[in-house]
Amino acid sequence: MRLCRYSVQIESTVQAAKWRVLLAVSEEDPDVGSPYHAENMSLTYGLDGTAVAPQECGSEAREMIWTPNKITSLRVGLGFVAVVLFGRSAWLNLWAVVLTVGAIALDALDGHLARTKNMATPEGAQIDILGDRIIENIYFTYFAVVGMVSLWLPMLFFARGAAVDFLRGLAMKAGYSGWGSKSMLQARWAQVLVASRWSRGAYATLKCLCFCYLGMELALTRGPVALFGPAVVGLHAQIRVIAQLLAWTTAGFCVLRGLPVFLQGWKYFSTRLPVASAERCAKEKAA
């Protein structure tokens, strides 16, 4: 009888601990407060016998949910790792090329996930654009520093990205987004050139070809760790011509895709200036 009484006391203590934890977390998760949830919850106990954290019982464990923003963070991380590997050895250069392909592929994956899973948001679109800016700038800056492309290339990408993002920010304050039903680009030709799948796909393909080609050139023909050793002058000149053609074609298409934002986004800047001036004058008069 004494053993039975102790068992009942222990069971009552465990149930009370469960309900204390449920009450503590019910404000964060309304579904936790159900009796079914209480029966399917196991508690982790410390050395003193108090409950530490609830865990869901059963075979279904909580899995990590991949979101477009997480994929964007992953591709930015792959881009940084690739740039770090460039120039260290021929084989690391090749691995950096592989990581570059992965980073560009993830750029397509996050957009596909956002559309198919209905996860697209204006903030997510801005994060995706930020990821594009980081990838473009770190690659072109590196290749400019090692003398493989002109220094004007990263400068061009920096300037174009800053101006476009500034105008997009003004449009967002006015209630418009980069694309979609509330897109700042009202003209059909502008939407096709900037936001269409073929335009984004062509731009991603150009960047992938450009970065991978420069990485392969670095691995095969440049420096003391090149796999092919010193290349003959004629072959090296041909490789250089193709590299410059790819780099400037990518830059030209980048500027072309930015023109609609300049042309149609400027109105938000031109209309914002008189409003800001009027507000400033009103504050000065009130003071």
ChimeraX attribute file (.defattr): number of C-alpha atoms within 10 A of each C-alpha:
attribute: neighborCount
match mode: 1-to-1
recipient: residues
	/A:1	6
	/A:2	7
	/A:3	8
	/A:4	9
	/A:5	9
	/A:6	11
	/A:7	12
	/A:8	12
	/A:9	12
	/A:10	12
	/A:11	11
	/A:12	12
	/A:13	13
	/A:14	17
	/A:15	14
	/A:16	12
	/A:17	18
	/A:18	20
	/A:19	16
	/A:20	13
	/A:21	19
	/A:22	22
	/A:23	13
	/A:24	13
	/A:25	16
	/A:26	15
	/A:27	11
	/A:28	9
	/A:29	10
	/A:30	10
	/A:31	13
	/A:32	18
	/A:33	17
	/A:34	11
	/A:35	12
	/A:36	10
	/A:37	14
	/A:38	17
	/A:39	12
	/A:40	11
	/A:41	17
	/A:42	17
	/A:43	17
	/A:44	12
	/A:45	13
	/A:46	10
	/A:47	6
	/A:48	6
	/A:49	10
	/A:50	13
	/A:51	17
	/A:52	12
	/A:53	13
	/A:54	16
	/A:55	13
	/A:56	15
	/A:57	13
	/A:58	9
	/A:59	6
	/A:60	7
	/A:61	9
	/A:62	8
	/A:63	6
	/A:64	6
	/A:65	7
	/A:66	10
	/A:67	15
	/A:68	25
	/A:69	20
	/A:70	12
	/A:71	21
	/A:72	25
	/A:73	15
	/A:74	17
	/A:75	24
	/A:76	23
	/A:77	15
	/A:78	22
	/A:79	26
	/A:80	19
	/A:81	15
	/A:82	23
	/A:83	21
	/A:84	14
	/A:85	19
	/A:86	21
	/A:87	19
	/A:88	11
	/A:89	17
	/A:90	24
	/A:91	17
	/A:92	16
	/A:93	26
	/A:94	21
	/A:95	18
	/A:96	27
	/A:97	25
	/A:98	15
	/A:99	22
	/A:100	27
	/A:101	22
	/A:102	16
	/A:103	24
	/A:104	22
	/A:105	15
	/A:106	20
	/A:107	24
	/A:108	16
	/A:109	15
	/A:110	22
	/A:111	20
	/A:112	15
	/A:113	16
	/A:114	17
	/A:115	13
	/A:116	9
	/A:117	11
	/A:118	9
	/A:119	15
	/A:120	19
	/A:121	13
	/A:122	15
	/A:123	12
	/A:124	18
	/A:125	18
	/A:126	17
	/A:127	16
	/A:128	19
	/A:129	17
	/A:130	15
	/A:131	21
	/A:132	18
	/A:133	18
	/A:134	15
	/A:135	22
	/A:136	17
	/A:137	17
	/A:138	16
	/A:139	22
	/A:140	23
	/A:141	21
	/A:142	17
	/A:143	21
	/A:144	17
	/A:145	13
	/A:146	12
	/A:147	10
	/A:148	19
	/A:149	20
	/A:150	17
	/A:151	16
	/A:152	12
	/A:153	18
	/A:154	22
	/A:155	15
	/A:156	16
	/A:157	19
	/A:158	16
	/A:159	10
	/A:160	19
	/A:161	21
	/A:162	13
	/A:163	15
	/A:164	17
	/A:165	18
	/A:166	14
	/A:167	19
	/A:168	24
	/A:169	19
	/A:170	19
	/A:171	22
	/A:172	18
	/A:173	10
	/A:174	12
	/A:175	11
	/A:176	18
	/A:177	22
	/A:178	22
	/A:179	16
	/A:180	14
	/A:181	10
	/A:182	13
	/A:183	17
	/A:184	25
	/A:185	24
	/A:186	13
	/A:187	11
	/A:188	8
	/A:189	12
	/A:190	19
	/A:191	20
	/A:192	15
	/A:193	17
	/A:194	22
	/A:195	18
	/A:196	14
	/A:197	12
	/A:198	12
	/A:199	16
	/A:200	17
	/A:201	14
	/A:202	14
	/A:203	19
	/A:204	18
	/A:205	15
	/A:206	19
	/A:207	24
	/A:208	20
	/A:209	19
	/A:210	23
	/A:211	23
	/A:212	20
	/A:213	18
	/A:214	25
	/A:215	27
	/A:216	18
	/A:217	20
	/A:218	23
	/A:219	28
	/A:220	20
	/A:221	20
	/A:222	20
	/A:223	14
	/A:224	12
	/A:225	18
	/A:226	20
	/A:227	16
	/A:228	12
	/A:229	13
	/A:230	14
	/A:231	14
	/A:232	9
	/A:233	9
	/A:234	9
	/A:235	11
	/A:236	14
	/A:237	12
	/A:238	10
	/A:239	17
	/A:240	16
	/A:241	12
	/A:242	13
	/A:243	20
	/A:244	16
	/A:245	13
	/A:246	19
	/A:247	23
	/A:248	15
	/A:249	16
	/A:250	22
	/A:251	20
	/A:252	13
	/A:253	14
	/A:254	19
	/A:255	16
	/A:256	13
	/A:257	20
	/A:258	19
	/A:259	16
	/A:260	21
	/A:261	21
	/A:262	16
	/A:263	11
	/A:264	17
	/A:265	20
	/A:266	17
	/A:267	13
	/A:268	18
	/A:269	16
	/A:270	10
	/A:271	10
	/A:272	13
	/A:273	11
	/A:274	11
	/A:275	11
	/A:276	11
	/A:277	11
	/A:278	11
	/A:279	12
	/A:280	12
	/A:281	12
	/A:282	11
	/A:283	10
	/A:284	9
	/A:285	8
	/A:286	7
	/A:287	6
